[in-house]
Amino acid sequence: MPTPKWTLTVADVVAETADAATIVFDPPDTGDCAYRPGQFLTLRVPSDQTGAVARCYSLCSSPATDKRLAVTVKRTAEGYASNWLCDNVRVGDRIDCLPPSGVFTPADLHTDLLLIAGGSGITPMLSITKTVLARGRGHVVLLYANRDPEAVIFAAALRDLVNDHPDRLTVIHWLEAVQGLPNDQTLARLLAPYAGHDVFICGPSLFMRSARSAVESFGVPRSRIHIENFVSLSGDPFVDKPVDVDQVPPAAADKPQQTAEVVVQLNGDTHTLTWTRKDTLIDLLIAQGIEAPYSCREGDCGTCQCMLLDGEVDMDTHGALDEEDIAEGVVLGCQARPASDHITVEF
Ligand SMILES: Cc1cc2nc3c(=O)[nH]c(=O)nc-3n(C[C@H](O)[C@H](O)[C@H](O)COP(=O)(O)OP(=O)(O)OC[C@H]3O[C@@H](n4cnc5c(N)ncnc54)[C@H](O)[C@@H]3O)c2cc1C
């Protein structure tokens, strides 16, 4: 089954700051552009050197309040795609992308949320905030860290949202030029009153590490902490991969039995499948026509994360996972191949 693709028309380009621009798209021709707040598009960015590169950009638009789709791209120093997009995209351009994807999204819109964003990490948070305020009953506290006032993306939009929802939205700006770099202790002191909220963290890696330590220090359990890593994809998800690969990976080659039984719990359904050792879990689910979450299929984006409840898998790369994730049994469906005869996973 080929990966579905969209071609979107650029409806507007808005300069947000000196180094960030929002690209607004008309909805796809099919008209079906359902997405959840916090999800991202994967854009295909042309390149003279390689033909194209693929990069993910979180939707800053809200499915509740915006007719059009929008992403905001911040220039990365020495980066390729972000600079290309900021320099070249014009109204009327057509850009290939993969449909919205990702699991950095609240389970429901009525839960109180603590959103911790640094720099361009604000993009999924704006979508989540707008959607919760429009469709849910939850309270939102947003801590938003930036270098200085000029670097703050969406300053006016956030001000308007606070004015419209003063009882449900609190925005705390952290400016490094004024307050210095935030660390575990300063963040913990500031955010401890919100220990009962579900936490979403996105920003530069050091900032995310401090934010995570801070919320863990006042007892937020791992299951209520959601993290989005803004990494560049290394592969090209626009090229369909054959499901039936010829090469059996070395780890699987040693195993005498060539198939395993896997029980997959997904969206309230339970599927019992025969899993060939040379295929990844996502290869298997795609081949079976089962709609599992995935995007890059390189281990980079973390969309296909699931929990290993029973059995063992081998992973080609641990990509988006950290040691704690792995110790807790989180696996990447696009990297996992069977290493025992019976396996149970839950998405
Ligand atoms: C889920 C997710 C959501 C994200 N959301 C956002 C967002 O909302 N906003 C945002 O700004 N970022 C976001 N990102 C980050 C974004 O995807 C990119 O990682 C970021 O823009 C940096 O990409 P870059 O190509 O500019 O930089 P780099 O990836 O650092 O560019 C360097 C890379 O490009 C290659 N390269 C250099 N020149 C060329 C060339 N001519 N042709 C081909 N390759 C070349 C180099 O070999 C090197 O690998 C998100 C990432 C993820 C995973």
The ligand as an SDF file (V2000), in Angstrom:
LIG
                    3D

 53 58  0  0  0  0  0  0  0  0999 V2000
    7.7350   16.2120   14.5910 C   0  0  0  0  0  0  0  0  0  0  0  0
    8.5850   17.4070   14.2030 C   0  0  0  0  0  0  0  0  0  0  0  0
    8.0120   18.6660   14.1500 C   0  0  0  0  0  0  0  0  0  0  0  0
    8.7910   19.7740   13.8180 C   0  0  0  0  0  0  0  0  0  0  0  0
    8.2090   21.0050   13.7750 N   0  0  0  0  0  0  0  0  0  0  0  0
    8.9300   22.1010   13.4730 C   0  0  0  0  0  0  0  0  0  0  0  0
    8.3310   23.3930   13.4470 C   0  0  0  0  0  0  0  0  0  0  0  0
    7.1430   23.5390   13.7070 O   0  0  0  0  0  0  0  0  0  0  0  0
    9.1170   24.4600   13.1140 N   0  0  0  0  0  0  0  0  0  0  0  0
   10.4440   24.3170   12.8220 C   0  0  0  0  0  0  0  0  0  0  0  0
   11.0980   25.3230   12.4990 O   0  0  0  0  0  0  0  0  0  0  0  0
   11.0440   23.0870   12.8620 N   0  0  0  0  0  0  0  0  0  0  0  0
   10.3150   21.9940   13.1630 C   0  0  0  0  0  0  0  0  0  0  0  0
   10.9110   20.7490   13.1600 N   0  0  0  0  0  0  0  0  0  0  0  0
   12.3170   20.6330   12.7880 C   0  0  0  0  0  0  0  0  0  0  0  0
   12.4400   20.5290   11.2480 C   0  0  0  0  0  0  0  0  0  0  0  0
   11.8900   19.3000   10.7980 O   0  0  0  0  0  0  0  0  0  0  0  0
   13.9080   20.5420   10.7880 C   0  0  0  0  0  0  0  0  0  0  0  0
   14.6300   19.6090   11.5530 O   0  0  0  0  0  0  0  0  0  0  0  0
   14.5210   21.9280   10.9270 C   0  0  0  0  0  0  0  0  0  0  0  0
   13.8090   22.8810   10.1380 O   0  0  0  0  0  0  0  0  0  0  0  0
   15.9870   21.9170   10.4820 C   0  0  0  0  0  0  0  0  0  0  0  0
   16.0660   21.4450    9.1690 O   0  0  0  0  0  0  0  0  0  0  0  0
   17.1950   22.0130    8.1650 P   0  0  0  0  0  0  0  0  0  0  0  0
   17.1770   21.1740    6.9510 O   0  0  0  0  0  0  0  0  0  0  0  0
   17.0220   23.4850    7.9980 O   0  0  0  0  0  0  0  0  0  0  0  0
   18.5050   21.8360    9.0020 O   0  0  0  0  0  0  0  0  0  0  0  0
   19.5220   20.5870    8.9760 P   0  0  0  0  0  0  0  0  0  0  0  0
   18.7490   19.2950    8.9940 O   0  0  0  0  0  0  0  0  0  0  0  0
   20.4590   20.8210   10.1010 O   0  0  0  0  0  0  0  0  0  0  0  0
   20.2480   20.7880    7.5910 O   0  0  0  0  0  0  0  0  0  0  0  0
   21.4580   20.1540    7.4120 C   0  0  0  0  0  0  0  0  0  0  0  0
   21.1940   18.8270    6.7220 C   0  0  0  0  0  0  0  0  0  0  0  0
   20.7810   19.0920    5.3860 O   0  0  0  0  0  0  0  0  0  0  0  0
   21.6460   18.4220    4.4760 C   0  0  0  0  0  0  0  0  0  0  0  0
   21.8480   19.3160    3.3410 N   0  0  0  0  0  0  0  0  0  0  0  0
   22.5880   20.4450    3.3070 C   0  0  0  0  0  0  0  0  0  0  0  0
   22.5010   21.0000    2.0750 N   0  0  0  0  0  0  0  0  0  0  0  0
   21.6870   20.2120    1.3310 C   0  0  0  0  0  0  0  0  0  0  0  0
   21.2140   20.2580    0.0010 C   0  0  0  0  0  0  0  0  0  0  0  0
   21.5440   21.2490   -0.8510 N   0  0  0  0  0  0  0  0  0  0  0  0
   20.3870   19.2720   -0.4170 N   0  0  0  0  0  0  0  0  0  0  0  0
   20.0150   18.2650    0.4220 C   0  0  0  0  0  0  0  0  0  0  0  0
   20.4790   18.1650    1.6830 N   0  0  0  0  0  0  0  0  0  0  0  0
   21.2790   19.1310    2.1380 C   0  0  0  0  0  0  0  0  0  0  0  0
   22.9310   18.1960    5.2300 C   0  0  0  0  0  0  0  0  0  0  0  0
   23.5850   17.0410    4.7320 O   0  0  0  0  0  0  0  0  0  0  0  0
   22.4290   17.9670    6.6600 C   0  0  0  0  0  0  0  0  0  0  0  0
   22.0040   16.6150    6.8200 O   0  0  0  0  0  0  0  0  0  0  0  0
   10.1470   19.6140   13.5030 C   0  0  0  0  0  0  0  0  0  0  0  0
   10.7180   18.3360   13.5360 C   0  0  0  0  0  0  0  0  0  0  0  0
    9.9410   17.2420   13.8810 C   0  0  0  0  0  0  0  0  0  0  0  0
   10.5500   15.8600   13.8890 C   0  0  0  0  0  0  0  0  0  0  0  0
  1  2  1  0
  2  3  1  0
  2 52  2  0
  3  4  2  0
  4  5  1  0
  4 50  1  0
  5  6  2  0
  6  7  1  0
  6 13  1  0
  7  8  2  0
  7  9  1  0
  9 10  1  0
 10 11  2  0
 10 12  1  0
 12 13  2  0
 13 14  1  0
 14 15  1  0
 14 50  1  0
 15 16  1  0
 16 17  1  0
 16 18  1  0
 18 19  1  0
 18 20  1  0
 20 21  1  0
 20 22  1  0
 22 23  1  0
 23 24  1  0
 24 25  2  0
 24 26  1  0
 24 27  1  0
 27 28  1  0
 28 29  2  0
 28 30  1  0
 28 31  1  0
 31 32  1  0
 32 33  1  0
 33 34  1  0
 33 48  1  0
 34 35  1  0
 35 36  1  0
 35 46  1  0
 36 37  1  0
 36 45  1  0
 37 38  2  0
 38 39  1  0
 39 40  1  0
 39 45  2  0
 40 41  1  0
 40 42  2  0
 42 43  1  0
 43 44  2  0
 44 45  1  0
 46 47  1  0
 46 48  1  0
 48 49  1  0
 50 51  2  0
 51 52  1  0
 52 53  1  0
M  END
$$$$
